[in-house]
Structure formats: structure tokens, C-alpha cells
């Protein structure tokens, strides 16, 4: 499939989604929003659940890729998992680690 066969509206929508996700990561990194706030806001949550777990963990303040990889190993989460695709036990471990309770994906 070539780029020319994709409707322009779809390309624009994809750009908006990527921009929104980068803003979410930037806000997490700077501490403007916490992970629990991100999960409680419906607009942010809608985009957050489509992000990879490793990307969201790397976006936390004073945390990096090594922290994210080690934490994911601890929780038995694959590097390619998205937040919305976590299993029941993985969700439970993830939310308990960050003090986010009563949130169901």
C-alpha cells in the first residue's frame, strides 16, 4: 500500500493521535500529570491504553528505559505489550505498584 492510496483525512488523524500521545508523555515526564491522573481522565486514558507499557514507564519523571525494563520483568509484562492489552494479574501488579486502585481497563 502506498502513501498516495491512503486518504488524507486518515493521515491527519494519525498525526493528531501521535501529537496527543507525545504531549501525554511530555506531561508525565515533567510531572504536570501523574499516572493516576492520566488513568482517571477519560481523554488521556483513551490514548494511554493504546501506548506501549514501556513507553509510558519511560515517560515517568526521573525514570528511564532500564527502570522500565526491570519493572516489566518483575511484573511479567512483555516489552511489546500495550497498556490496554495487559492481563488481569499484570493489571493488578501494575496498578498496585503505582497506587492506582479500582481502575479496570
C-alpha contacts under 8 A as a table, 3 or more apart, distances in Angstrom:
res1	aa1	res2	aa2	distance
1	X	5	X	6.78
2	X	5	X	5.57
2	X	6	X	7.20
3	X	6	X	5.50
4	X	7	X	7.63
6	X	10	X	6.92
6	X	11	X	7.23
7	X	10	X	5.52
7	X	11	X	6.79
8	X	11	X	5.17
8	X	12	X	6.30
9	X	12	X	5.09
9	X	13	X	6.12
10	X	13	X	5.04
10	X	14	X	6.18
11	X	14	X	5.14
11	X	15	X	6.31
12	X	15	X	5.08
12	X	16	X	6.30
13	X	16	X	5.14
13	X	17	X	6.28
14	X	17	X	5.14
14	X	18	X	6.19
15	X	18	X	5.15
15	X	19	X	6.08
16	X	19	X	5.09
16	X	20	X	6.10
17	X	20	X	5.09
17	X	21	X	6.17
17	X	47	X	7.69
18	X	21	X	5.15
18	X	22	X	6.15
19	X	22	X	5.12
19	X	23	X	6.22
20	X	23	X	5.08
20	X	24	X	6.26
20	X	47	X	7.78
21	X	24	X	4.99
21	X	25	X	6.26
21	X	47	X	6.52
21	X	48	X	7.29
21	X	51	X	7.80
22	X	25	X	5.08
22	X	26	X	6.08
23	X	26	X	4.96
23	X	27	X	6.04
24	X	27	X	5.15
24	X	28	X	6.17
24	X	44	X	7.17
24	X	48	X	7.89
25	X	28	X	5.09
25	X	29	X	6.09
25	X	55	X	7.98
25	X	56	X	6.75
25	X	59	X	5.25
25	X	60	X	7.89
26	X	29	X	5.05
26	X	30	X	6.15
26	X	59	X	7.00
27	X	30	X	5.24
27	X	31	X	5.96
27	X	32	X	5.02
27	X	33	X	5.80
28	X	31	X	5.10
28	X	32	X	6.24
28	X	33	X	5.46
28	X	34	X	6.12
28	X	35	X	7.05
28	X	59	X	5.73
28	X	60	X	5.45
28	X	61	X	6.74
29	X	32	X	7.80
29	X	59	X	4.85
29	X	60	X	4.83
29	X	61	X	4.55
29	X	62	X	7.69
30	X	33	X	7.94
30	X	60	X	7.98
30	X	61	X	6.21
31	X	34	X	6.27
31	X	60	X	7.64
31	X	61	X	6.25
33	X	37	X	6.06
33	X	38	X	6.62
34	X	37	X	5.13
34	X	38	X	6.22
35	X	38	X	4.99
35	X	39	X	6.32
35	X	98	X	7.64
36	X	39	X	5.16
36	X	40	X	6.30
36	X	98	X	7.67
36	X	99	X	7.69
36	X	100	X	5.71
37	X	40	X	5.08
37	X	41	X	6.21
38	X	41	X	5.44
38	X	44	X	5.69
38	X	45	X	5.95
38	X	48	X	7.66
39	X	42	X	7.27
39	X	44	X	7.07
39	X	45	X	5.07
39	X	48	X	7.76
39	X	103	X	7.70
40	X	45	X	6.90
41	X	44	X	5.47
41	X	45	X	5.86
42	X	45	X	4.96
42	X	46	X	6.00
43	X	46	X	5.28
43	X	47	X	6.79
44	X	47	X	5.41
44	X	48	X	5.90
45	X	48	X	4.74
45	X	49	X	5.98
46	X	49	X	5.81
46	X	50	X	7.25
47	X	50	X	5.49
47	X	51	X	6.86
48	X	51	X	5.21
48	X	56	X	7.84
48	X	83	X	7.11
49	X	52	X	7.87
49	X	82	X	6.61
49	X	83	X	4.71
49	X	84	X	4.41
49	X	85	X	7.92
49	X	105	X	7.81
50	X	82	X	5.91
50	X	83	X	6.39
50	X	84	X	6.07
51	X	55	X	6.80
51	X	56	X	6.87
51	X	82	X	5.42
51	X	83	X	6.19
51	X	84	X	7.95
52	X	55	X	5.35
52	X	56	X	6.53
52	X	79	X	7.91
52	X	80	X	6.54
52	X	81	X	5.67
52	X	82	X	3.96
52	X	83	X	5.93
53	X	56	X	5.24
53	X	57	X	6.18
53	X	79	X	7.42
53	X	80	X	7.73
53	X	81	X	6.11
53	X	82	X	5.33
53	X	83	X	5.32
54	X	57	X	5.15
54	X	58	X	6.05
54	X	65	X	7.44
54	X	68	X	5.79
54	X	69	X	7.04
54	X	72	X	7.70
54	X	79	X	6.38
54	X	80	X	7.84
55	X	58	X	5.16
55	X	59	X	6.24
56	X	59	X	5.09
56	X	60	X	6.93
57	X	60	X	5.54
57	X	63	X	7.35
57	X	64	X	7.56
57	X	65	X	7.83
57	X	67	X	7.99
57	X	68	X	5.39
58	X	63	X	5.81
58	X	64	X	4.77
58	X	65	X	5.46
58	X	67	X	7.64
58	X	68	X	5.93
59	X	63	X	7.12
59	X	64	X	7.48
60	X	63	X	5.53
60	X	64	X	7.75
63	X	67	X	6.12
63	X	68	X	7.47
64	X	67	X	5.45
64	X	68	X	6.33
65	X	68	X	5.00
65	X	69	X	6.09
66	X	69	X	5.14
66	X	70	X	6.11
67	X	70	X	5.29
67	X	71	X	6.07
68	X	71	X	5.20
68	X	72	X	6.04
69	X	72	X	5.13
69	X	73	X	6.21
69	X	79	X	7.45
70	X	73	X	5.13
70	X	74	X	6.29
71	X	74	X	5.00
71	X	75	X	6.32
72	X	75	X	5.04
72	X	76	X	5.92
72	X	77	X	4.98
72	X	78	X	6.99
72	X	79	X	7.42
73	X	76	X	4.96
73	X	77	X	6.12
73	X	78	X	7.62
74	X	77	X	7.82
75	X	90	X	6.22
75	X	93	X	6.30
75	X	94	X	7.17
76	X	90	X	7.03
77	X	81	X	6.84
77	X	86	X	7.73
77	X	90	X	6.72
78	X	81	X	5.48
81	X	85	X	6.27
81	X	86	X	6.84
82	X	85	X	5.19
82	X	86	X	6.78
83	X	86	X	5.66
84	X	105	X	6.06
86	X	90	X	5.71
86	X	91	X	5.73
87	X	90	X	5.16
87	X	91	X	6.00
88	X	91	X	5.25
88	X	92	X	6.23
89	X	92	X	5.00
89	X	93	X	6.19
90	X	93	X	5.21
90	X	94	X	6.01
91	X	94	X	5.02
91	X	95	X	5.98
92	X	95	X	5.34
92	X	96	X	5.96
93	X	96	X	5.17
93	X	97	X	6.01
94	X	97	X	5.31
94	X	98	X	6.56
95	X	98	X	5.29
95	X	99	X	5.82
95	X	100	X	4.67
95	X	101	X	6.16
95	X	103	X	7.83
96	X	99	X	4.94
96	X	100	X	6.05
96	X	101	X	6.79
97	X	100	X	7.75
100	X	103	X	6.96
